[in-house]
Amino acid sequence: MIVGILKEIKAEENRVCMTPAGAEVMCANGHTVLVEKEAGLGSGFSDAEYAQVGAEIAATPSEIYQKADMVMHVKEPQPGEYSLIRKDQIVFTYFHFAAAEELTRAMLERGATCIAYETIEAEDGSLPLLTPMSEVAGRMAAQQAAKYLERAQGGRGVLLGGVPGVAPATVLVLGGGVVGTHAAQMACGLGAKVYLLDTNLARLRHLAEVMPKNCFPMMSSPAVIRDLAREADAVIGAVLLPGTKAPRLITRDMLKSMKPGTVLVDVAIDQGGCFEMSKPTTHGEPVFEVDGIVHYCVANMPGAVPMTSTLALTNATLPYALQIANRGWWKAAKEVYGIREGLNVVDGKVVYQGVAEAFGLDYVPVMDILG
């Protein structure tokens, strides 16, 4: 198979979807790897490093789209790329379709085979390709909360961990999954008082056993969120419903009861966000203020630490990319656990229920496609 590694063109996105080490593995398995010129520079990888392991350097993205059987990205295709995507071409990347109707309809029109990193499942029900970036984003969420709590950044002027004789900041984390757990660990490590909310009692029992003593796992409910949001200096939204839109847990009315300068970090923004006033922001302009509350909603947080993120991403995606290349997408979806769940759009049909429901589109069960 010819596999294309594209340079990211989303604003301030410095990751690349495959390292030279990953390209070497693909080449060793008999595949041709085309790497767009300077695709890896933002993550510290030169064209020469890719060429040394057998990859071919392509001057333009159009060349890759014309030749490759499967193209890989980190972020979703941008509007300027839609027309380059061929019918039946495999596009393997983070799509987050349920929060992107224009993208969804464009991929339906192109007739591409869209395999989304974020919905591929492991046998235990976890999301192995979302996990590494969730780990990065969760840890960064606590860092950003600490930064934007500074008065110079528009925050309350509160030090996350306090000092002897002065109380630490209170951090509310919504969601006890990968993002939330890593965010809570970082905030706790900095000395904050952390409330970690989830709706899964078994998960809460586990968190109560393993989290630091300054972390308080609690059952989530609208009433609990309202009460703790008033107390919080920072709120981290870490709720994920795989393949569907995130629920809105913080409403605009609730902002009025919060302390001025409270910081909201919405890690769920890729799935539409879990705060009512959330809208995607960039690393260049990461925050905005609503009713005196600072909102941080950067949609590609791991892109700020591309050296770490690219290595972590390749570790997770390479085994699946290799299976798709070795077997073809149809056979891989039939034979390799989890790849079937990664199929979102195939040949002009929506085959992931959450995406169809988000936009009122016809849903075709994926097994109707696979047979």
Stockholm file with secondary structure:
# STOCKHOLM 1.0

chainA/1-371         MIVGILKEIKAEENRVCMTPAGAEVMCANGHTVLVEKEAGLGSGFSDAEYAQVGAEIAATPSEIYQKADMVMHVKEPQPGEYSLIRKDQIVFTYFHFAAAEELTRAMLERGATCIAYETIEAEDGSLPLLTPMSEVAGRMAAQQAAKYLERAQGGRGVLLGGVPGVAPATVLVLGGGVVGTHAAQMACGLGAKVYLLDTNLARLRHLAEVMPKNCFPMMSSPAVIRDLAREADAVIGAVLLPGTKAPRLITRDMLKSMKPGTVLVDVAIDQGGCFEMSKPTTHGEPVFEVDGIVHYCVANMPGAVPMTSTLALTNATLPYALQIANRGWWKAAKEVYGIREGLNVVDGKVVYQGVAEAFGLDYVPVMDILG
#=GR chainA/1-371 SS CEEEECCCCSTTCCCCSCCHHHHHHHHHTTCEEEEETTTTGGGTCCHHHHHHTTCEEESSHHHHHHHCSEEECSSCCCGGGGGGCCTTCEEEECCCGGGCHHHHHHHHHHTCEEEEGGGCCCTTSCCTTTHHHHHHHHHHHHHHHHHHTSGGGTSCCCCTTCBTTBCCCEEEEECCSHHHHHHHHHHHHTTCEEEEEESCHHHHHHHHHHSCTTEEEEECCHHHHHHHHHHCSEEEECCCCTTSCCCCCBCHHHHTTSCTTCEEEEGGGGGTCSBTTCCCBCSSSCEEEETTEEEECBTTGGGGSHHHHHHHHHHHHHHHHHHHHHHCHHHHHHHSTTHHHHEEEETTEECCHHHHHHHTCCBCCHHHHHC
#=GC SS_cons         CEEEECCCCSTTCCCCSCCHHHHHHHHHTTCEEEEETTTTGGGTCCHHHHHHTTCEEESSHHHHHHHCSEEECSSCCCGGGGGGCCTTCEEEECCCGGGCHHHHHHHHHHTCEEEEGGGCCCTTSCCTTTHHHHHHHHHHHHHHHHHHTSGGGTSCCCCTTCBTTBCCCEEEEECCSHHHHHHHHHHHHTTCEEEEEESCHHHHHHHHHHSCTTEEEEECCHHHHHHHHHHCSEEEECCCCTTSCCCCCBCHHHHTTSCTTCEEEEGGGGGTCSBTTCCCBCSSSCEEEETTEEEECBTTGGGGSHHHHHHHHHHHHHHHHHHHHHHCHHHHHHHSTTHHHHEEEETTEECCHHHHHHHTCCBCCHHHHHC
//
